[in-house]
């Protein structure tokens, strides 16, 4: 058993994260308030696909570039999702623990 990096309670050592189940559950509930983040990520990916995948072949550049545009759009969405997830996790870490939060002893 190891200690949770957020609340100093006990967490399972075989877990993929260093947080306990309670902190992960609280983070999951908190992060649902920011579900609209996917909108601007998808919009940015669509702009990349449109510009590279559709715009460049119309200008006479090869069709292979159009296929690369789809991968560039996916990479944009994936990269922005990772950056946003990291930013939201840091925001959650800076938020104080609820007043009545007490880790359950096991």
N, C-alpha and C positions, 0 to 999 in steps of 0.2 A: 504494500500500500504506500502511496505517496501523498503529498499534500497538494491541495488545489492551489493554483497560482493566483486565484482571485480572492477566495474567501478563507484560505488556510485550513479548510476542512479536509477530510480524507477523500481521496479519489482512487479509482482502480488504476494500478500501474500498467495494465495491459491496454488501456484506452489510447485512442489515437490523439487525443488532446491532453493538455495538462490540467484541465478543469474538471470539477466533479459533475455528476449528472444534474444536480440542482442548478448549478451555474450555467450549464449548457442549455437546460430547459428555459431558464430566465432569459438567456441570450436569444434563444429561438423565438420566444414571445416578443421580446423587444424588437428584434429585427423585422418582424412582420409589419411593423409600423412603417417601414421604409421599403415596402414591396414595389412602390412606384419607380424605384431606381432602374428597373429593367426597361422602362419605357425609353429613357434617353440612351441607354446602351444599345437597344435594338434600333433606334432611330439613327445613331451614328453608324452602325453596321450597314443599314440600308443605304445611307448616303454613300458609303465607300463602295458598296456593290453597284449602285447606280452610276457613280462617277467612273469607276474603273471598268466594271463589267459591261456597262451599256454605252457609256460616253466615249471611251477610247476606241472601240471597234467602229463606232459611227464616224470617227475622225480618220479612219483608214488604217489604224493599227491592227495587227493580226488578231484572229479570233482566239488564239491561245491566251492572249492578255485578258480577254473577257472571262475565260475560265479561271484565271488567276484571281480575278476580282472577287469571285465567290469565296475563295479561301482567305483573301484579305479581309473581307467583310466578317467572316467567322472569327478570324484572329482578332479583329477589332472588338467584337462583342465579348469574346473570351477574356481578352486583356483588360477591358474596362470592368468586367464583372469581378475579376481578381482584385483590381485596385480598389473598387468600391467595397468589396467584402472586407478587405484589410482596413480601410478607413472606418467602416461601421464598427468593426470589432474594437478598434482603438477608442471610438466614441463610447462604446458600451463599457470599456474598462475604466474610463474616466468618470462614468456615472457612479454615484454613491450606492452602496448596498442599501436595500430597504431597511427601515428602522426595526421592523419585527423579524428580520431574517436571522434565523439561528440554524446552523447546519445540524442535521439529524445525526446523532452519534450512531455508529454501527457496531 
